[in-house]
């Protein structure tokens, strides 16, 4: 077999200069100043857990389905997700209860 010179082999050790795309040097995403630019771009780290009850039922149903298919590990994984969202739900209800008690005390 004849080996060709222009054979497109995968380059194993590429550095930043060999990439087909280049990022502009003026935006450094590792810089902490990136999120506080004047364009108003900010990353949000919080999740909306308004549908916690739906998520609990979803993961419980998925766990039951996985258990009926014989996958105990996957069902345990889904039960752990359901337990996590159950704890979040309890925490939210306690916060709402505390808020309502503080508003009653101030009035």
N, C-alpha and C positions, 0 to 999 in steps of 0.2 A: 504494500500500500504506500502510496506516495503522500507525503505530508506537504501541505501547502503553507506557504509563508504567511498568507493573510488569513489564516484560520482564526476565527473569532472565539478565542478561549476566554473563559471567565477570569477576570483579574481578581486575585484573591486579596491582595493588600492595596486597596485604593486609599488614597488620601483625599483631602477636600478639593484639591485642584483637578482631580481626574473625574469628578462627577459631571454628569450631563447638564445639571442645573446649578446655578449659583445664586445664593442669597445675597441681597444687597448688604453692603457693609454698614449702612446707616441704621438698620434695625437689628438690635442684639436682643434676642428673646431671653437670654439668660440674665440680662440686666434687670434689676428690680424696678427700674424706671419705666419699663415697657408697658405695664398695666396702667400707669398714671399719665398717659400722654394727653395732649390737649384735644385729641379727637373724641375723648369720652369713652374709649374702649376699656372695659374692665371685665375680668373673669369673675364669674359667680361660683362659689364653692358650695353653696347650700342647695339642697334638693327640696322639691315640693313634696311633702309627705301628706298631702291632703287626702289621698286615697289609700290610707293605711289599711282600712278595713277591707277594701277590695284586694289589696296585696296579700293580706292574711288569708283570705278565702282562696285566692289564686294559688298560693304556694301549698296550702293544705290539700287542694284538689290535685295539684301536680304530684304531691307526695303520695297520695292514695293511688293515683294512676300508676306511678312508678312501682309501688309496692305490689299492685295487682299484676304487673308485668314481670315481677320477680327480681327487680333491681333494688336491693335493700340499701345500697350505698347512696344511690341517687335520691331515694325517698328520704333518707336521713338528712341529706343535704337540703332538700326542699323544706323539711320540717325545721331545720335550723334557721332558714330564711323566715319562715312563718313565725318562729319564736322571736326572732330579732324584731320583726315589725310589730308583734304583739307587745313587746317591751316599749317600743317607741309610742305605740298607741296609749299604753298606760301612763307613760310619762307626759304625753300631751294632755290627757284628761286630768292629771294631777295639776298641771300648770293652769289649765282653765279653771279648775276648782279653786286654786289659790288666788287667781285673779278675781274671781267672783267674790270670794270672801274679803279680799282687801277693798274692793269697791263698796261692799256692804258696810264695812267698818268705817270707811271714810264718810259715808253719807250719814 
